[in-house]
Amino acid sequence: MPEDLLKFGLIPEFVGRLPVIVTLSALTAADLVRVLTEPKNAIARQFQKFLSLDKVELVFTPGALRAAADGALERKTGARALRSIVEEALLEVMYDIPERADVRKCIITEETIRSGRLPLLLTKTDLDKGVDETNYEDWLAERAESA
């Protein structure tokens, strides 16, 4: 009701311009993935920019984006939780990367988001071998590791 909006602190001029009161539906996982990636100042783009300052490319796998969206749904805080989920995954790496000049690419996987595993850090040598976000699992298998 308009009275509720006035009590909440909105100015009467604004409330008077609202012709219809609507209800909002909860965001789905697909909506949260879009929030992570599509806006001009999307959370994923912000962190990609941060790491690009150290000449490191940040890549989120599709599974990582879905895992972040699922985590936000579990927390029941909607899009507000997305930033903290991505920050938790990148916290340690953001402090390590400036000291490591050999790192060229950082891959955030589903396991990074769900299990708290460190992101994959690829060096120029790894990139020259053709390792990227599409085939890193084969690379890990060769090294007897898991994502």
Phi and psi in degrees as GROMACS dihedral restraints (atoms count N, CA, C in turn):
[ dihedral_restraints ]
;  ai    aj    ak    al  type     phi  dphi    fc
    3     4     5     6     1   -57.2    20    10
    4     5     6     7     1   -34.5    20    10
    6     7     8     9     1   -63.1    20    10
    7     8     9    10     1   -37.1    20    10
    9    10    11    12     1   -64.6    20    10
   10    11    12    13     1   -39.5    20    10
   12    13    14    15     1   -66.5    20    10
   13    14    15    16     1   -37.5    20    10
   15    16    17    18     1   -65.7    20    10
   16    17    18    19     1   -41.7    20    10
   18    19    20    21     1   -63.8    20    10
   19    20    21    22     1   -33.3    20    10
   21    22    23    24     1   -70.5    20    10
   22    23    24    25     1   -17.5    20    10
   24    25    26    27     1   115.1    20    10
   25    26    27    28     1     3.1    20    10
   27    28    29    30     1   -75.7    20    10
   28    29    30    31     1   146.3    20    10
   30    31    32    33     1   -76.0    20    10
   31    32    33    34     1   148.0    20    10
   33    34    35    36     1   -59.3    20    10
   34    35    36    37     1   -31.7    20    10
   36    37    38    39     1   -63.4    20    10
   37    38    39    40     1   -36.7    20    10
   39    40    41    42     1   -73.7    20    10
   40    41    42    43     1   -45.1    20    10
   42    43    44    45     1   -61.5    20    10
   43    44    45    46     1   -37.7    20    10
   45    46    47    48     1   -65.8    20    10
   46    47    48    49     1   -20.7    20    10
   48    49    50    51     1   -89.6    20    10
   49    50    51    52     1    -5.5    20    10
   51    52    53    54     1   -86.0    20    10
   52    53    54    55     1   103.2    20    10
   54    55    56    57     1   -76.3    20    10
   55    56    57    58     1   -24.8    20    10
   57    58    59    60     1  -136.7    20    10
   58    59    60    61     1   139.2    20    10
   60    61    62    63     1   -99.7    20    10
   61    62    63    64     1   128.3    20    10
   63    64    65    66     1  -122.4    20    10
   64    65    66    67     1   161.6    20    10
   66    67    68    69     1  -102.1    20    10
   67    68    69    70     1   152.9    20    10
   69    70    71    72     1  -106.6    20    10
   70    71    72    73     1   141.4    20    10
   72    73    74    75     1   -98.2    20    10
   73    74    75    76     1   154.4    20    10
   75    76    77    78     1   -67.1    20    10
   76    77    78    79     1   149.4    20    10
   78    79    80    81     1   -75.3    20    10
   79    80    81    82     1   143.4    20    10
   81    82    83    84     1   -91.5    20    10
   82    83    84    85     1   172.6    20    10
   84    85    86    87     1   -61.2    20    10
   85    86    87    88     1   -39.5    20    10
   87    88    89    90     1   -64.0    20    10
   88    89    90    91     1   -38.4    20    10
   90    91    92    93     1   -63.3    20    10
   91    92    93    94     1   -41.5    20    10
   93    94    95    96     1   -67.4    20    10
   94    95    96    97     1   -36.0    20    10
   96    97    98    99     1   -63.1    20    10
   97    98    99   100     1   -40.2    20    10
   99   100   101   102     1   -63.4    20    10
  100   101   102   103     1   -39.2    20    10
  102   103   104   105     1   -63.1    20    10
  103   104   105   106     1   -36.8    20    10
  105   106   107   108     1   -67.6    20    10
  106   107   108   109     1   -30.6    20    10
  108   109   110   111     1  -119.4    20    10
  109   110   111   112     1   -30.4    20    10
  111   112   113   114     1   -87.6    20    10
  112   113   114   115     1   -40.8    20    10
  114   115   116   117     1   -61.4    20    10
  115   116   117   118     1   159.3    20    10
  117   118   119   120     1   -58.6    20    10
  118   119   120   121     1   -37.5    20    10
  120   121   122   123     1  -110.0    20    10
  121   122   123   124     1    42.0    20    10
  123   124   125   126     1   -61.1    20    10
  124   125   126   127     1   152.4    20    10
  126   127   128   129     1   -59.4    20    10
  127   128   129   130     1   -44.0    20    10
  129   130   131   132     1   -61.0    20    10
  130   131   132   133     1   -42.0    20    10
  132   133   134   135     1   -66.1    20    10
  133   134   135   136     1   -35.8    20    10
  135   136   137   138     1   -62.6    20    10
  136   137   138   139     1   -45.8    20    10
  138   139   140   141     1   -70.3    20    10
  139   140   141   142     1   -33.1    20    10
  141   142   143   144     1   -61.9    20    10
  142   143   144   145     1   -39.7    20    10
  144   145   146   147     1   -65.9    20    10
  145   146   147   148     1   -42.7    20    10
  147   148   149   150     1   -57.4    20    10
  148   149   150   151     1   -46.8    20    10
  150   151   152   153     1   -75.1    20    10
  151   152   153   154     1   -26.6    20    10
  153   154   155   156     1   -66.4    20    10
  154   155   156   157     1   -22.5    20    10
  156   157   158   159     1   -63.3    20    10
  157   158   159   160     1   -26.4    20    10
  159   160   161   162     1  -100.4    20    10
  160   161   162   163     1    15.9    20    10
  162   163   164   165     1    61.8    20    10
  163   164   165   166     1    38.3    20    10
  165   166   167   168     1  -121.2    20    10
  166   167   168   169     1   130.2    20    10
  168   169   170   171     1   -87.8    20    10
  169   170   171   172     1   127.9    20    10
  171   172   173   174     1  -101.6    20    10
  172   173   174   175     1   129.4    20    10
  174   175   176   177     1  -129.4    20    10
  175   176   177   178     1   132.7    20    10
  177   178   179   180     1  -104.0    20    10
  178   179   180   181     1   127.8    20    10
  180   181   182   183     1   -74.9    20    10
  181   182   183   184     1   157.3    20    10
  183   184   185   186     1   -56.5    20    10
  184   185   186   187     1   -36.8    20    10
  186   187   188   189     1   -64.3    20    10
  187   188   189   190     1   -35.4    20    10
  189   190   191   192     1   -67.8    20    10
  190   191   192   193     1   -40.5    20    10
  192   193   194   195     1   -64.0    20    10
  193   194   195   196     1   -42.4    20    10
  195   196   197   198     1   -65.0    20    10
  196   197   198   199     1   -39.8    20    10
  198   199   200   201     1   -64.9    20    10
  199   200   201   202     1   -39.3    20    10
  201   202   203   204     1   -64.6    20    10
  202   203   204   205     1   -41.7    20    10
  204   205   206   207     1   -64.3    20    10
  205   206   207   208     1   -42.1    20    10
  207   208   209   210     1   -63.2    20    10
  208   209   210   211     1   -40.0    20    10
  210   211   212   213     1   -62.1    20    10
  211   212   213   214     1   -39.3    20    10
  213   214   215   216     1   -66.9    20    10
  214   215   216   217     1   -37.7    20    10
  216   217   218   219     1   -66.6    20    10
  217   218   219   220     1   -38.0    20    10
  219   220   221   222     1   -65.0    20    10
  220   221   222   223     1   -37.3    20    10
  222   223   224   225     1   -75.3    20    10
  223   224   225   226     1   -14.8    20    10
  225   226   227   228     1    58.2    20    10
  226   227   228   229     1    36.1    20    10
  228   229   230   231     1  -118.8    20    10
  229   230   231   232     1     7.5    20    10
  231   232   233   234     1    64.4    20    10
  232   233   234   235     1  -142.8    20    10
  234   235   236   237     1   -68.9    20    10
  235   236   237   238     1   -19.4    20    10
  237   238   239   240     1   -62.6    20    10
  238   239   240   241     1   -28.8    20    10
  240   241   242   243     1   -78.9    20    10
  241   242   243   244     1   -17.1    20    10
  243   244   245   246     1   -60.3    20    10
  244   245   246   247     1   -44.7    20    10
  246   247   248   249     1   -60.7    20    10
  247   248   249   250     1   -46.1    20    10
  249   250   251   252     1   -66.5    20    10
  250   251   252   253     1   -34.6    20    10
  252   253   254   255     1   -64.7    20    10
  253   254   255   256     1   -45.3    20    10
  255   256   257   258     1   -68.3    20    10
  256   257   258   259     1   -39.5    20    10
  258   259   260   261     1   -61.7    20    10
  259   260   261   262     1   -41.8    20    10
  261   262   263   264     1   -59.5    20    10
  262   263   264   265     1   -40.2    20    10
  264   265   266   267     1   -69.6    20    10
  265   266   267   268     1   -31.6    20    10
  267   268   269   270     1  -104.3    20    10
  268   269   270   271     1    -2.7    20    10
  270   271   272   273     1   -54.2    20    10
  271   272   273   274     1   -55.5    20    10
  273   274   275   276     1   -66.3    20    10
  274   275   276   277     1   -39.3    20    10
  276   277   278   279     1   -66.3    20    10
  277   278   279   280     1   -37.9    20    10
  279   280   281   282     1   -63.4    20    10
  280   281   282   283     1   -26.6    20    10
  282   283   284   285     1   -85.7    20    10
  283   284   285   286     1   -28.3    20    10
  285   286   287   288     1   -81.7    20    10
  286   287   288   289     1   -36.4    20    10
  288   289   290   291     1   -60.1    20    10
  289   290   291   292     1   -41.8    20    10
  291   292   293   294     1   -60.3    20    10
  292   293   294   295     1   -26.2    20    10
  294   295   296   297     1   -83.9    20    10
  295   296   297   298     1   -17.2    20    10
  297   298   299   300     1  -108.2    20    10
  298   299   300   301     1   103.4    20    10
  300   301   302   303     1   -77.3    20    10
  301   302   303   304     1   -13.6    20    10
  303   304   305   306     1   -82.3    20    10
  304   305   306   307     1   -17.6    20    10
  306   307   308   309     1   -76.6    20    10
  307   308   309   310     1   131.1    20    10
  309   310   311   312     1  -119.0    20    10
  310   311   312   313     1   -22.5    20    10
  312   313   314   315     1  -145.7    20    10
  313   314   315   316     1   140.4    20    10
  315   316   317   318     1  -122.2    20    10
  316   317   318   319     1   123.6    20    10
  318   319   320   321     1  -112.3    20    10
  319   320   321   322     1   122.1    20    10
  321   322   323   324     1   -94.6    20    10
  322   323   324   325     1   118.3    20    10
  324   325   326   327     1  -104.5    20    10
  325   326   327   328     1   173.6    20    10
  327   328   329   330     1   -60.5    20    10
  328   329   330   331     1   -40.1    20    10
  330   331   332   333     1   -63.8    20    10
  331   332   333   334     1   -32.9    20    10
  333   334   335   336     1   -61.2    20    10
  334   335   336   337     1   -43.1    20    10
  336   337   338   339     1   -76.6    20    10
  337   338   339   340     1   -47.6    20    10
  339   340   341   342     1   -75.8    20    10
  340   341   342   343     1   -41.0    20    10
  342   343   344   345     1  -107.1    20    10
  343   344   345   346     1    -4.1    20    10
  345   346   347   348     1    76.4    20    10
  346   347   348   349     1    16.7    20    10
  348   349   350   351     1   -70.4    20    10
  349   350   351   352     1   149.5    20    10
  351   352   353   354     1   -64.6    20    10
  352   353   354   355     1   145.0    20    10
  354   355   356   357     1   -63.2    20    10
  355   356   357   358     1   158.8    20    10
  357   358   359   360     1   -80.4    20    10
  358   359   360   361     1   128.3    20    10
  360   361   362   363     1  -110.6    20    10
  361   362   363   364     1   119.8    20    10
  363   364   365   366     1  -106.6    20    10
  364   365   366   367     1   137.8    20    10
  366   367   368   369     1   -93.2    20    10
  367   368   369   370     1   175.1    20    10
  369   370   371   372     1   -60.8    20    10
  370   371   372   373     1   -37.9    20    10
  372   373   374   375     1   -61.3    20    10
  373   374   375   376     1   -43.7    20    10
  375   376   377   378     1   -62.8    20    10
  376   377   378   379     1   -42.1    20    10
  378   379   380   381     1   -65.5    20    10
  379   380   381   382     1   -37.6    20    10
  381   382   383   384     1   -64.3    20    10
  382   383   384   385     1   -28.7    20    10
  384   385   386   387     1   -77.1    20    10
  385   386   387   388     1    -6.6    20    10
  387   388   389   390     1    94.9    20    10
  388   389   390   391     1    12.1    20    10
  390   391   392   393     1   -77.6    20    10
  391   392   393   394     1   131.3    20    10
  393   394   395   396     1  -152.3    20    10
  394   395   396   397     1  -168.7    20    10
  396   397   398   399     1   -68.7    20    10
  397   398   399   400     1   -12.5    20    10
  399   400   401   402     1   -90.5    20    10
  400   401   402   403     1   -22.3    20    10
  402   403   404   405     1  -133.0    20    10
  403   404   405   406     1    21.5    20    10
  405   406   407   408     1   -65.7    20    10
  406   407   408   409     1   -25.6    20    10
  408   409   410   411     1   -64.1    20    10
  409   410   411   412     1   -39.2    20    10
  411   412   413   414     1   -63.8    20    10
  412   413   414   415     1   -40.9    20    10
  414   415   416   417     1   -63.0    20    10
  415   416   417   418     1   -42.5    20    10
  417   418   419   420     1   -66.4    20    10
  418   419   420   421     1   -37.8    20    10
  420   421   422   423     1   -62.5    20    10
  421   422   423   424     1   -39.2    20    10
  423   424   425   426     1   -62.5    20    10
  424   425   426   427     1   -35.2    20    10
  426   427   428   429     1   -89.3    20    10
  427   428   429   430     1     3.7    20    10
  429   430   431   432     1    60.7    20    10
  430   431   432   433     1    42.8    20    10
  432   433   434   435     1  -123.3    20    10
  433   434   435   436     1   176.7    20    10
  435   436   437   438     1  -131.2    20    10
  436   437   438   439     1   157.9    20    10
